[in-house]
Every structure is written in structure tokens, then in C-alpha cells.
Amino acid sequence: MSLEGKKIGLVLTGSFCTFERVFHAAEELVKLGAEVTPIMSSNAASIKSRFGTPEEFIKRLVEITGRDVIKTIEDAEPIGPKKLFDLIAVAPCTGNTLAKLAHGITDTPATMAVKSHVRNGRPVLIAVSTNDGLAAAAKNIGTLQNYRNFYFVPYRQDDAEGKPSSTVADFTKLPEAADAALQGKQLQPTLLAPKEKKE
């Protein structure tokens, strides 16, 4: 698998607990030859959490990709008109962002990036990370899976006993899913078996 020369917009939304896994996936994309540009939602670029500060996250993304972070609606809007990317990957994609994408709401840099990009009929890859993936967000996942040009990183329940409605993408599969999406294919299986619980 090679992503040599492919231009990928990597959109991070506010599931901070998965950021470290996204950083590793971004490193893999770069190793495979992709030109990765980071994009952050307003929350991802501004909220300090127990997982780190916005400044730390932004610095890490710039170090990995060698490119400045797009973090305003104004800077995200030209993505489509200028045809900046071959693919946009929303990783992680929160339940909030899923709902906005499914209903055409464009009020953050993340949703503007997707809207601007998809107008050209180019692929969008979603890596879900939401505590209500099998509850309120389920209908939005279903809606997006039924949209043309939307693809998903394979995902699973991350804690079937403790959080039965929670779903999260397998971020190690993001590069492979990106390669498939660029070919107009959904990486299979889309739904993964839950990981075995450690004793």
C-alpha cells in the first residue's frame, strides 16, 4: 500500500481521549508518502482537557505533518474551490460532528472542511469516536454510510459491558481505509468484533 503524493486533510474533533491514536495514524500516513494537512474543530483547537492542552496538540500535529493547522472556518472554506485534498479523514469524529454532517450543518472548521471538500465529489473518511454510537448517534452513522463518497474506518464497541452504546474506530486501520476510500471502496468488515476483555 502506498499513499505517495496523496493530499489528505486530517480533521480532528473533540474526542480528546483518542488523540494519541490519531497522532500515530497521522505518522503512518506520512510514512506512506501522504501529504497530510491537519484541521481542527473549534473545540479541538481550544479546550484544555486531562489529555492535554490545545497548544500541545497543535504543536504535535505540526511536528508530524510539517504543515500549519487549519483552525478557522475562513481558512477551511477554500478547501473545495481550490481542490486542496484528494481525501478528508475526520478522525476522531464525535457524535456531535456526525449529527452536523448528517444534517448539513456547517458551523465549525471541521464541518466546513468536509462540506467544501465533498462538493467536488471527493471521498470523506469517518473515524467515529462517540459514547452514543449505538444510541442517539446510530441514525447519523447510518445516514452517512448511505451517502455517496462517505466511508468509514472500521469500528467496534469499545466497552460492551461498561459503555454498551459506545463505538470507536480502529485507528490502526485508518491508512488502509484511506487507501480503499481513494479507490471508491469501503474497507471491510466495517463492523469489528469487540476486543476480548483482559482478565
Summary of the structure (lengths in Angstrom):
residues: 199
radius of gyration: 15.4
end to end distance: 35.6
largest distance: 52.3
contacts: 687
relative contact order: 0.17
helix: 37%
strand: 20%
